[in-house]
Amino acid sequence: MAEPFSMQDKVVVITGASRGIGRGLALYFALRGAKVVALARDLEQLRALEAEIAAAGGACSARRLDVRDVPSIRPVFDGIAADLGRIDVLVNNAGMGRPIPALAITEADWDEMMSLNLKGAFFCAQAAARHMLARGRGRIVNVSSQAAVIAIDGEAVYCASKGGINQLTKVLALEWSRDGVTVNAVGPTFTRTPGTAERLDDPAFRAGVLANIPRGRIGTIEDIAAAVQFLAADSSDMVNGAFLLTDGGWTIV
């Protein structure tokens, strides 16, 4: 009997993999036997990740992709499928967040974040799904946020983009699951990464975050990775269109 939730030899494509959560996900899956394809804009950082994974005995190939450049997305995914024979899992992780008071948001601010967080995620899912649907199987996991279901002061664009990810997840799950492709999302709370360390290391900010998390701690990349693994595995075949919160209970009330 196969190990439940095994990632062994799965071709797992991860966007935004050069740093933060995406980098952590790439390491996590590679060390669990997946054939990771790491995508991001910064090829130099991806090469360093590729070398680190190889040194640890894992398999990772790095490819440059800016998900805001929609015409470039399909050729990258077609190349992955041609080179590796298939795409088993897409983890749509590329994204950004930047606090901006609502009255200060410009059209450029709106377009930048929506293009990266929502539009790019859709066209990556579409490009991966073309190959998954042809095989009759596949898993797409979108990295959303607790901000998809709660309001965060100064995060109008980010919250809107992640709310869009959740609704997109449901529609794609409805359309594609009948042909073997499930689509789900995970919703992390504040998670320690190099990009969040400055805010989380501020005692007042950290105290305010912890006051909202009944579990009593900040999230880790491993928390997110375990949730993604559950949704990406063959064993979760009947989980479809779901939003799995990894927020320590922030959204309970």
C-alpha positions in Angstrom: 0.0 0.0 0.0 1.3 3.4 -0.9 2.1 5.8 1.9 -0.7 8.3 2.4 0.0 11.7 1.1 3.3 10.6 -0.5 5.0 13.0 -2.8 7.6 10.5 -4.1 8.4 11.2 -7.8 5.6 13.7 -8.2 6.4 16.6 -10.5 5.6 19.6 -8.3 5.7 23.1 -9.8 6.0 26.0 -7.4 5.7 29.6 -8.4 7.4 32.4 -6.4 10.0 29.8 -5.2 13.1 32.0 -4.9 12.4 33.2 -1.4 10.0 33.1 1.6 7.2 30.6 1.6 7.8 29.4 -1.9 11.4 28.6 -1.2 10.5 26.7 1.9 7.8 24.8 0.0 10.4 23.8 -2.7 12.8 22.5 0.0 10.0 20.7 1.8 8.7 18.8 -1.2 12.1 18.0 -2.7 13.2 16.4 0.6 10.1 14.3 0.4 11.0 12.8 -2.9 9.2 15.2 -5.3 10.7 16.4 -8.5 10.4 20.1 -7.9 10.3 22.7 -10.6 11.0 26.1 -9.0 9.7 29.2 -10.8 10.5 32.8 -10.0 11.8 36.0 -11.5 15.2 35.8 -9.8 17.1 33.0 -11.6 20.2 33.6 -9.5 18.3 32.9 -6.3 16.7 29.9 -7.9 20.1 28.5 -8.9 21.2 28.7 -5.2 18.0 26.9 -4.2 18.6 24.3 -6.9 22.2 23.7 -5.5 21.0 23.5 -1.9 18.4 20.9 -2.8 20.9 18.8 -4.8 23.3 18.9 -2.0 20.6 17.5 0.3 19.9 14.7 -2.2 16.7 16.1 -3.7 15.7 16.9 -7.2 15.0 20.5 -8.3 15.1 22.3 -11.6 15.0 26.1 -11.8 13.2 28.1 -14.5 12.6 31.8 -14.8 9.0 33.0 -14.8 7.5 36.4 -14.1 3.8 35.5 -13.7 2.8 39.1 -14.5 4.0 38.4 -18.0 1.0 36.4 -19.2 2.3 35.5 -22.7 5.4 33.9 -21.2 3.4 31.5 -18.8 2.1 28.9 -21.2 5.5 28.3 -22.9 7.1 27.7 -19.5 4.5 25.1 -18.5 4.6 23.5 -21.9 8.4 23.2 -21.6 8.1 21.6 -18.1 5.6 19.0 -19.3 7.7 18.2 -22.4 10.9 17.8 -20.4 9.5 15.9 -17.4 6.6 14.1 -19.1 3.8 15.6 -16.9 2.8 18.1 -14.3 1.3 16.4 -11.2 1.0 19.4 -8.9 1.0 23.2 -9.2 1.4 25.3 -6.1 0.4 28.8 -7.0 2.4 30.7 -4.4 3.8 33.8 -6.2 2.4 36.9 -4.6 3.0 40.1 -2.7 1.6 42.2 0.1 2.2 45.8 1.0 0.2 47.8 3.5 -1.2 50.9 1.9 -4.1 53.0 3.4 -7.1 52.8 1.1 -7.0 56.6 0.3 -3.4 56.3 -0.8 -3.8 53.4 -3.2 -3.0 54.3 -6.8 -4.0 52.6 -9.9 -0.5 51.3 -10.3 -0.6 49.9 -6.8 -3.8 48.1 -7.5 -2.6 46.7 -10.9 0.7 45.5 -9.6 -0.7 43.5 -6.7 -3.7 42.1 -8.6 -1.5 41.2 -11.6 0.8 39.2 -9.4 -1.6 37.8 -6.8 -4.6 37.0 -8.9 -4.2 37.3 -12.7 -0.8 35.5 -12.6 -2.3 32.7 -10.5 -5.2 32.2 -12.9 -3.0 31.9 -16.0 -0.5 29.6 -14.3 -3.4 27.4 -13.3 -4.8 27.5 -16.8 -1.4 26.5 -18.3 -0.9 23.6 -15.9 -4.5 22.4 -16.2 -4.1 22.0 -20.0 -1.6 19.2 -19.3 -3.4 17.8 -16.3 -6.8 17.6 -18.0 -5.2 15.8 -20.9 -4.0 13.1 -18.5 -7.1 13.0 -16.4 -5.4 13.9 -13.2 -3.7 16.7 -11.3 -3.7 18.9 -8.2 -3.7 22.7 -8.0 -3.1 24.3 -4.7 -3.5 28.1 -4.4 -1.7 29.9 -1.6 -4.4 32.3 -0.3 -4.4 33.9 3.1 -6.6 34.5 6.1 -6.9 37.9 4.6 -9.3 36.3 2.1 -12.0 36.1 4.8 -11.1 38.9 7.3 -10.4 42.6 6.9 -6.9 43.8 7.7 -6.3 47.5 8.2 -4.4 49.0 5.4 -4.6 45.9 3.2 -7.5 46.7 0.8 -5.8 45.5 -2.3 -4.2 42.4 -0.7 -7.5 41.3 0.9 -9.3 41.8 -2.3 -6.8 39.8 -4.3 -6.9 36.9 -1.8 -10.7 36.9 -1.7 -10.5 36.6 -5.5 -8.2 33.6 -5.2 -10.7 31.8 -3.0 -13.6 32.4 -5.4 -11.3 31.5 -8.4 -10.4 28.2 -6.5 -14.1 27.3 -6.3 -14.9 28.0 -9.9 -11.9 26.1 -11.2 -12.7 23.2 -8.9 -16.2 23.1 -10.3 -15.0 23.2 -13.9 -12.0 20.8 -13.8 -12.7 18.2 -11.1 -15.1 16.2 -13.3 -12.0 15.6 -15.5 -9.7 14.6 -12.6 -8.1 17.9 -11.5 -8.8 19.1 -8.0 -8.3 22.7 -7.0 -8.0 23.8 -3.4 -6.4 26.7 -1.4 -4.6 27.2 1.9 -4.9 30.2 4.1 -1.9 31.0 6.2 -1.8 33.5 9.1 1.3 35.7 9.7 4.2 33.4 9.0 7.8 34.0 9.8 9.9 34.5 6.6 12.8 36.8 5.8 10.2 39.2 4.4 8.0 39.3 7.5 10.8 39.1 10.1 11.1 42.9 10.5 7.5 43.4 11.4 7.2 40.2 13.5 10.4 41.1 15.5 8.8 44.4 16.6 7.4 43.5 20.1 4.2 45.6 19.7 3.4 44.2 16.3 4.1 40.6 17.4 2.0 41.0 20.5 -0.9 42.3 18.4 -0.7 39.3 16.1 -0.4 36.8 18.9 -3.4 38.3 20.6 -5.5 37.2 17.6 -4.2 33.6 17.3 -5.7 31.2 19.9 -3.0 28.7 19.1 -0.6 31.1 20.7 2.2 31.2 18.2 3.3 32.6 14.8 2.9 30.3 11.7 5.8 28.5 10.2 6.5 27.5 6.6 6.2 23.9 7.7 2.6 24.5 8.8 1.8 25.7 5.3 3.8 23.0 3.6 2.0 20.2 5.5 -1.4 21.6 4.5 -0.3 21.9 0.9 1.0 18.4 0.9 -2.4 17.1 2.2 -4.2 18.9 -0.7 -1.6 17.9 -3.3 -1.6 14.2 -2.5 -3.5 11.4 -4.2 -5.1 10.5 -0.9 -7.1 13.7 -0.8 -9.0 13.0 -4.0 -12.4 13.9 -2.5 -11.2 17.3 -1.2 -12.1 19.8 -3.9 -12.8 23.5 -3.9 -11.8 23.7 -0.2 -10.1 26.5 1.7 -7.9 25.1 4.4 -7.0 27.7 7.0 -3.6 27.4 8.7 -4.3 30.4 10.9 -4.1 29.0 14.4 -7.7 29.9 14.9 -7.6 33.6 14.0 -10.8 33.4 12.0 -12.8 31.4 14.6 -14.6 34.5 15.6 
